[in-house]
Every structure is written in C-alpha cells, then in structure tokens.
C-alpha cells in the first residue's frame, strides 16, 4: 500500500519546485506565515515550558526553511533562464548585423 502511494507520488512531487506563478505565490505566502507562526509558537513554548509547543515550533521552522530554500531555487532558475534568453537575443542580434550590406549597381 505504501509502495503504491509512493509510486504515484513520485511523478507529482519534484524538487526544486518548477518556477510557475502558482508555486511562487504559494511559497511567498507560506514563508512569512510559517515564520510568524514559528515565532509565535516558540514564544509560547518558552513561556509555558511544554514539550509539544517546542515540537510544533521546530516543525514550523522546518516548513519556513523549506519554503525559503524553494524561493531561492526558483529565483536562481528564473535568473538563469533570463541570462540564457539575453545571451540568445544578443547572439541573434549580433549575427544579423554582421551580414554584409547589399551592393548597388
């Protein structure tokens, strides 16, 4: 049962996340919310000195870390694509201007 579930999810879960508008929105929403929630729960854990709030705070910190890393990876991919497009544009513009001018009779 678990192997079947993991087999189905193997095609659905990718890392780094694809740079789509939806993923950018979700990661930009998740990062600050999870960070604020982690700070709030950690403050509560320090005041109450209970083990469950510490556990929840650590999980929220991990969620914030994963979403922050995902944002950085998507930004790096977006910059890499932009540089490749700029290089391709410069190469195509450079090859067009290097052609000799037509001669008149």
Backbone torsions as a table, in degrees:
resi	resn	phi	psi	omega
1	UNK	NA	-47.8	179.7
2	UNK	-66.2	-39.8	179.3
3	UNK	-63.5	-37.9	178.5
4	UNK	-66.0	-42.4	178.7
5	UNK	-64.0	-44.2	178.4
6	UNK	-65.5	-35.2	177.0
7	UNK	-64.2	-39.4	178.1
8	UNK	-70.5	-36.8	-178.2
9	UNK	-78.7	-17.4	-175.9
10	UNK	-62.6	-31.4	177.4
11	UNK	-84.3	-18.5	-175.2
12	UNK	-91.2	-31.6	-176.7
13	UNK	-98.1	122.8	178.5
14	UNK	-126.8	147.6	175.0
15	UNK	-141.8	127.8	3.2
16	UNK	-69.7	157.6	-177.0
17	UNK	-67.6	144.3	176.5
18	UNK	-62.7	143.5	-176.3
19	UNK	-83.6	84.9	176.7
20	UNK	-116.6	162.3	178.9
21	UNK	-60.5	-39.3	-179.6
22	UNK	-63.3	-46.3	-179.8
23	UNK	-65.2	-40.9	178.0
24	UNK	-60.9	-43.4	178.4
25	UNK	-62.0	-47.0	-177.6
26	UNK	-65.2	-41.8	-179.6
27	UNK	-70.6	-37.6	177.5
28	UNK	-68.0	-27.0	175.7
29	UNK	-80.0	-41.2	-175.7
30	UNK	-68.7	-40.8	-174.1
31	UNK	-60.1	-55.8	-178.3
32	UNK	-68.7	-35.8	179.8
33	UNK	-65.3	-43.3	-180.0
34	UNK	-70.1	-33.2	177.2
35	UNK	-66.0	-46.6	178.3
36	UNK	-63.9	-41.1	178.9
37	UNK	-64.8	-39.1	179.3
38	UNK	-64.6	-41.9	178.6
39	UNK	-64.2	-42.8	180.0
40	UNK	-63.1	-48.1	-177.6
41	UNK	-68.7	-37.3	178.2
42	UNK	-64.8	-39.8	175.7
43	UNK	-61.5	-43.6	177.2
44	UNK	-62.8	-38.7	-179.8
45	UNK	-66.0	-39.4	179.3
46	UNK	-66.8	-35.6	-179.8
47	UNK	-74.5	-43.4	-174.3
48	UNK	-86.6	-21.9	-179.5
49	UNK	58.7	37.1	176.2
50	UNK	-99.9	153.9	-177.0
51	UNK	-80.5	-29.9	-178.8
52	UNK	-66.7	-44.0	176.1
53	UNK	-61.3	-35.0	176.1
54	UNK	-62.9	-42.6	179.6
55	UNK	-62.7	-45.0	178.7
56	UNK	-64.3	-40.0	179.2
57	UNK	-63.9	-40.7	178.8
58	UNK	-65.1	-41.3	178.4
59	UNK	-64.1	-42.3	177.8
60	UNK	-65.3	-35.8	175.9
61	UNK	-65.6	-37.5	177.3
62	UNK	-66.2	-39.9	177.2
63	UNK	-62.7	-43.1	178.3
64	UNK	-63.4	-40.9	178.8
65	UNK	-64.8	-43.8	179.7
66	UNK	-65.3	-42.0	179.6
67	UNK	-69.3	-34.6	175.5
68	UNK	-66.0	-42.1	177.3
69	UNK	-65.0	-40.0	177.1
70	UNK	-61.3	-42.0	176.9
71	UNK	-61.5	-43.0	179.4
72	UNK	-65.0	-40.3	179.1
73	UNK	-67.1	-39.6	177.7
74	UNK	-66.3	-38.4	178.0
75	UNK	-65.2	-42.6	179.2
76	UNK	-62.6	-41.0	178.8
77	UNK	-65.8	-41.5	179.8
78	UNK	-63.6	-41.0	178.5
79	UNK	-68.1	-37.5	178.3
80	UNK	-63.4	-42.6	178.7
81	UNK	-66.1	-41.2	179.6
82	UNK	-64.1	-39.7	177.8
83	UNK	-66.6	-39.7	178.9
84	UNK	-65.7	-40.1	177.8
85	UNK	-66.4	-39.5	178.6
86	UNK	-65.7	-40.2	178.3
87	UNK	-66.0	-39.9	178.1
88	UNK	-65.9	-40.2	178.3
89	UNK	-65.4	-42.4	178.9
90	UNK	-65.7	-38.8	179.7
91	UNK	-67.3	-41.7	-179.9
92	UNK	-70.8	-35.6	177.5
93	UNK	-70.8	-35.7	179.2
94	UNK	-69.3	-36.6	-179.3
95	UNK	-73.8	-29.5	179.4
96	UNK	-72.5	-33.8	-177.7
97	UNK	-84.6	-13.8	-178.2
98	UNK	-84.7	-6.4	-179.5
99	UNK	-73.5	145.1	-178.6
100	UNK	-68.8	150.0	179.0
101	UNK	-74.1	145.0	179.3
102	UNK	-67.3	143.9	-178.9
103	UNK	-89.5	140.7	176.4
104	UNK	-93.6	154.6	-179.4
105	UNK	-96.7	NA	NA
